[in-house]
Amino acid sequence: MTRIGSRRGAEYARILATGARRPDRIVTNDEICEVLDSSDQWIRERTGIITRRFAAPGETVVDLAAPAAQQAIERAGLAPADVDAVLVATSTHMVSMPSAAALTAARIGAGQATTFDLSTACAGFTHGVAVANDLIRGGSARHVLLVGVDRMTDVIDPRDRGSAMIFGDGAGAAVIGPSDTPGIGPTIWGGDADQWEALYQTASWTEYRDAVQAGGEPDWPVLTMMGPKIFRWAVWQMADVARKALEAAEVDVADLAAFVPHQANIRIIDQMAKQLKVPEHVVVARDVVDAGNTTAGSIPLALDRVVTEGQVPSGGLALLIGFGAGLSYSAQVVALP
């Protein structure tokens, strides 16, 4: 029989550069409490969040993704035409087709690239890192643009005390390319789909449409979650996932320059750091304090901040871990750009 030919890509891959787009509008806890029955003190104590960013009216996930993507490409010293694949992690692209990745690629001049979206909510970016790494090492791409973006203000109920004060909007991006040395460790990922009801959308778009067509006035479908269950799952089970990612990369927690977990809330971040016994010299990303939880955008935004503000050395190691709806999770150790 004739054998099928195969190809190999780069021996290793790494993050070459990052980019970010934070909406201009800064929203304080006091403004949130104009609608929500809460207080600035209560929100700070429960979440650690002081402010968050809200997208402008009409500003879509593609509008957020494009400038973050352009910034990452420029910092990587590349042109849009050098990008072979564009991946966008999002759960708030309000158009079923084309994908946010396709629209982003067209917007930035990378229309020749392979494009597709990843829908794993808060774990989307770390899932994307794994996919990009495999594409490059498998020979399917040389340079991959990965964007994590969400416009959470489209899918939250501003009166819901369990979620309204937590979320914000934003986009973070990374260009991932070939490397002579290992730059992305093995990904530890999986899920607990039996607990999907811990975080879900209250109704489908077809259910909403049918109710409107029947003459009703249904509530807009929004995100709802069981906060205490998510908290326990994140703190106790995700710390173990993070340990496995360190072990797979043959790295000790003391070897890290940064710990960049999903920016869910400050209590989860601090408890995970405590469970992992993260040393004081390791920078723990706390972007959530003034960005809120931007879902798929949270890790790349936090990563971009620690890199561009000079909090960590180039080439230092960072532990990334995303977790959320599904329930899904993924974690890996990466070399910083």
C-alpha positions in Angstrom: 0.0 0.0 0.0 1.1 3.5 -0.7 2.0 5.3 2.6 0.5 8.7 3.4 3.2 11.4 3.6 3.6 13.3 6.8 5.3 16.5 8.0 6.9 17.8 11.1 6.9 21.3 12.3 9.1 23.2 14.7 10.6 21.1 17.5 9.2 23.5 20.1 6.9 26.5 20.3 6.7 29.5 22.6 4.8 32.8 23.2 6.6 35.4 21.2 4.6 38.5 22.2 1.4 39.7 23.9 -1.1 42.4 23.3 -4.2 43.9 25.1 -7.3 46.0 24.6 -9.0 47.3 27.6 -12.2 49.3 27.0 -12.0 53.0 27.8 -14.9 53.1 30.3 -14.0 52.4 33.9 -16.9 51.3 36.1 -16.6 51.6 39.9 -18.4 49.5 42.5 -20.5 52.5 43.4 -21.8 52.7 39.8 -22.6 49.0 39.9 -24.5 49.5 43.1 -26.8 52.1 41.5 -28.7 49.0 40.1 -27.4 46.2 42.3 -28.5 45.9 45.9 -24.9 45.9 47.3 -22.1 48.2 48.5 -18.6 49.0 47.5 -17.3 47.4 50.8 -19.2 44.2 50.2 -18.0 43.8 46.7 -14.3 44.4 47.7 -14.5 42.0 50.5 -16.2 39.2 48.4 -14.3 39.6 45.2 -11.4 42.0 45.6 -12.7 44.0 42.6 -12.5 47.8 42.8 -13.2 48.7 39.1 -13.8 46.9 35.9 -14.0 48.0 32.2 -17.2 48.0 30.1 -17.2 48.1 26.3 -18.8 51.1 24.6 -22.2 50.7 23.0 -21.8 48.8 19.8 -18.3 47.7 20.6 -18.2 44.0 19.7 -15.8 41.2 20.7 -14.2 41.7 17.2 -13.7 45.4 17.9 -11.9 44.4 21.1 -10.0 41.5 19.6 -8.5 43.4 16.6 -6.4 46.0 18.4 -5.1 43.4 20.9 -4.2 41.2 18.0 -2.4 44.0 16.0 -0.4 44.9 19.1 0.8 41.3 19.6 1.8 40.9 16.0 3.7 44.2 16.0 5.5 43.3 19.2 6.5 39.9 17.7 8.1 41.7 14.8 5.7 40.1 12.3 3.3 41.3 9.7 -0.4 40.0 9.5 0.5 38.0 6.4 3.0 36.0 8.6 0.1 34.6 10.6 -0.9 31.1 9.5 -3.8 30.6 12.0 -6.1 32.9 14.0 -7.8 31.4 17.1 -10.3 33.3 19.1 -11.4 32.1 22.5 -14.8 33.6 23.3 -18.3 32.8 24.5 -19.9 36.2 23.7 -19.6 36.4 19.9 -23.2 37.2 19.1 -23.1 36.0 15.5 -23.3 32.3 14.8 -21.3 32.7 11.6 -18.7 33.7 10.5 -16.5 33.1 13.5 -15.0 35.9 15.6 -11.6 34.5 14.4 -12.6 35.0 10.7 -13.8 38.5 11.3 -10.7 39.4 13.4 -8.4 38.0 10.7 -10.2 40.0 8.0 -10.0 43.2 10.2 -6.3 43.0 10.8 -5.2 41.9 7.3 -4.6 38.2 8.0 -7.5 37.0 5.8 -5.4 34.1 4.4 -5.1 32.4 7.7 -6.9 29.4 9.0 -9.5 30.7 11.5 -11.7 29.1 14.2 -13.2 29.9 17.6 -12.8 28.1 20.9 -15.8 28.0 23.2 -14.5 26.9 26.6 -15.3 30.2 28.5 -12.7 31.0 31.2 -10.5 28.1 30.1 -10.5 29.3 26.5 -7.1 30.9 26.4 -5.2 28.1 28.0 -7.0 25.6 25.7 -5.9 27.8 22.8 -2.2 27.7 24.0 -2.4 23.9 23.8 -4.0 23.9 20.3 -1.5 26.5 19.0 1.5 24.5 20.4 0.2 21.4 18.6 -0.4 23.2 15.3 3.1 24.5 15.3 4.9 21.4 16.4 2.8 19.3 14.1 3.6 21.4 11.1 0.1 22.8 10.4 1.2 26.4 11.2 4.3 28.4 11.9 2.8 31.4 13.6 -0.5 31.3 15.5 -2.4 34.3 16.7 -4.4 33.5 19.8 -7.0 36.0 21.2 -9.0 35.6 24.4 -11.9 38.1 24.4 -15.3 38.5 26.0 -17.9 41.2 26.2 -19.6 39.9 29.4 -21.9 43.0 29.7 -24.0 41.4 27.0 -24.7 38.3 29.1 -25.0 39.4 32.7 -28.0 40.5 34.7 -27.0 43.8 36.4 -29.4 42.9 39.3 -27.9 39.5 40.0 -25.9 39.7 43.3 -24.1 36.5 42.4 -22.5 37.7 39.2 -23.2 41.3 38.3 -20.3 42.9 40.2 -17.8 40.3 39.0 -17.6 40.6 35.2 -16.0 43.1 32.8 -15.0 43.3 29.1 -11.7 43.0 27.4 -9.3 41.2 25.1 -5.8 39.9 25.4 -3.7 38.3 22.6 -0.6 36.3 22.1 1.5 35.3 19.0 2.8 31.8 19.4 5.6 30.6 17.1 8.6 28.3 16.7 11.3 28.0 19.3 14.7 26.3 19.6 14.0 25.4 23.2 10.9 24.3 25.0 8.6 27.3 25.6 5.2 25.6 26.4 5.0 22.7 28.8 2.5 19.8 28.5 -1.1 20.9 29.0 -3.1 19.3 31.8 -6.7 19.6 30.8 -10.1 18.0 31.3 -13.5 18.7 32.7 -16.3 17.8 35.1 -19.3 18.0 32.7 -21.6 16.4 35.3 -21.5 19.8 37.1 -22.3 21.9 34.1 -25.3 23.5 35.9 -22.9 25.3 38.2 -22.5 27.9 35.4 -24.7 28.3 32.4 -26.9 30.5 30.3 -30.5 30.8 31.5 -32.2 30.1 28.1 -31.2 29.4 24.6 -31.5 32.0 21.8 -34.1 29.8 20.1 -36.2 29.7 23.3 -35.9 33.5 23.6 -36.9 33.9 19.9 -39.9 31.5 20.2 -41.2 33.4 23.3 -41.0 36.7 21.5 -42.7 35.4 18.5 -45.5 34.0 20.7 -46.1 37.5 21.9 -44.3 37.2 25.3 -41.8 39.5 26.9 -39.1 37.1 28.0 -36.0 38.1 29.9 -32.8 38.3 27.9 -30.8 35.1 28.4 -28.0 35.7 30.9 -25.3 33.9 32.7 -26.1 32.4 36.1 -23.8 30.5 38.4 -23.5 28.8 41.8 -20.8 30.9 43.3 -20.0 28.7 46.4 -19.8 25.6 44.3 -17.5 27.2 41.7 -15.3 28.6 44.6 -14.8 25.2 46.2 -14.2 23.5 42.8 -11.6 26.1 41.8 -9.7 26.3 45.1 -9.5 22.6 45.9 -9.5 20.8 42.6 -7.8 23.3 40.4 -4.8 23.6 42.7 -4.2 19.9 42.1 -4.4 20.5 38.3 -1.8 23.3 38.7 0.5 20.9 40.5 0.2 18.3 37.7 1.1 21.0 35.2 4.2 21.8 37.2 5.1 18.2 37.4 4.5 17.6 33.7 6.9 20.5 32.9 9.4 19.2 35.4 9.3 22.6 37.2 9.1 23.4 40.9 6.8 26.2 42.0 9.9 28.0 43.3 11.3 28.0 39.7 8.4 30.2 38.6 8.6 33.9 37.8 4.8 34.3 37.7 1.6 32.6 38.6 -1.2 33.7 36.2 -4.5 32.0 37.0 -7.9 32.8 35.6 -8.9 36.1 37.2 -12.2 34.9 38.7 -11.9 36.8 42.0 -9.2 37.7 44.4 -10.2 35.1 47.0 -9.9 32.2 44.6 -6.5 33.5 43.4 -5.1 33.9 46.9 -6.4 30.6 48.1 -4.9 28.8 45.1 -1.6 30.5 45.7 -1.8 29.4 49.3 -2.6 25.8 48.3 0.3 25.7 45.9 2.6 27.4 48.5 3.7 30.0 45.9 6.9 31.7 47.2 6.9 35.4 47.8 9.3 36.1 44.9 6.8 34.7 42.4 4.6 37.4 40.9 0.9 36.5 41.4 -1.3 38.2 38.8 -4.1 40.1 40.3 -5.5 41.9 37.3 -9.0 41.2 38.5 -8.7 44.1 41.0 -9.2 46.7 38.3 -10.3 44.7 35.3 -12.9 42.4 36.8 -13.4 38.8 35.4 -13.2 39.1 31.7 -13.6 35.3 31.2 -11.6 34.2 28.1 -9.8 37.6 28.2 -8.6 37.3 31.8 -5.4 35.3 31.5 -4.0 37.0 28.4 -4.8 40.4 29.9 -3.1 39.5 33.1 -0.2 38.0 31.3 0.2 41.1 29.1 0.3 43.3 32.2 3.0 41.4 34.1 5.1 41.3 30.9 4.7 44.9 29.7 5.0 46.4 33.2 8.3 44.6 33.7 7.1 42.6 36.7 8.8 39.5 35.3 12.0 38.8 33.3 11.9 37.7 29.7 12.3 34.0 29.5 11.1 33.5 33.0 8.5 30.8 33.6 4.8 31.3 34.3 2.1 28.9 35.3 -1.2 29.5 33.6 -4.5 27.9 34.6 -8.0 28.5 33.3 -11.2 27.1 34.6 -14.9 27.7 34.3 -18.1 26.8 32.5 -18.5 23.3 31.3 -17.0 22.7 33.8 -13.6 22.8 31.9 -10.0 23.5 32.8 -6.5 23.6 31.3 -3.1 24.5 32.7 0.5 24.7 31.4 3.8 26.2 32.2 5.1 28.7 29.6 8.2 30.7 29.0 7.5 34.5 29.1 8.2 36.6 26.0 
